Each structure stands twice: as structure tokens, then as C-alpha cells.
Amino acid sequence: MAKTQTFGDKTKKKGEKTFVNVKVVKAYRSEKGTVKFLERFVRVNDIAEAEKIDIER
């Protein structure tokens, strides 16, 4: 007997995800004057919202 359902079919049934994970990188100057970078992964509903994201230290 052949399998009627594959693993890919099972994962599709769990529901459609309507969000996108975006990596946000922000550069800032430290007290010493060097440039440091802050990186975060942020979940957004639409890719157009990625430009509006502001992350804090």
C-alpha cells in the first residue's frame, strides 16, 4: 500500500502563516566613538512594514 499523505502535505494543513521574519540591523556610536551594530529578527505582517521598524538597545 502506498502512502496517501506525505510530510509536506501535513505541514501545509497546519495553517497559512501571514507573517515574514526580517533581520533588522541598526548602527550606533558608543561612548568611545566606535561604531557598533545591533541585529534583531523581527516578525512583520507585510514586507513594506520593514522600513518603519526601529529597534532599541
N, C-alpha and C positions, 0 to 999 in steps of 0.2 A: 504494500500500500504506500502510495506517495503522500507526502505531507501536503496539506491543502493551504497551510498558512506558514509563511516564512517569518523570520525575526524582523525583517523590515516592515512587514505588514503589521506586526504587533506594536511597533514603536509609533507608527503613523496613527494608530487608533487612540493614543493617549490624549490627543488634542493638539490643535494648532497653536503654536506659540506666536504671539503677536509682538514680541519684543526683539531688540537687537542688542548684543553686547558690544560696547565700544570702548577702546582704550584711550583715555584722555591723558595727555602729557602737558604739564604746566612748568614753565621755567620761572625761577625766582632767585633773587640775590640774597645771600646770607649776610650776617653781620660783618663777616670778614671781607665781603665784597666778591666772593666767588659765586659762580652760577651753579645752582643745584636744580634738579628736576624732580617733580612729584608725578608719579604714574598711578593711575587708578583705572579699574574696569568698571564701567557704569552701564546699567541696563536702561535703554530708552525704548519708547514705543515706535518712534519713527527716526530714520537716519537724519532728517532735517533738524531734529532737536539737538544733535551733537554739537553744533556750533554755539548753542546757548548755555552749555554746561560750564559751571565754574566750581572748581574743587578747592578746598582749603587745606592748609597744613594740619 
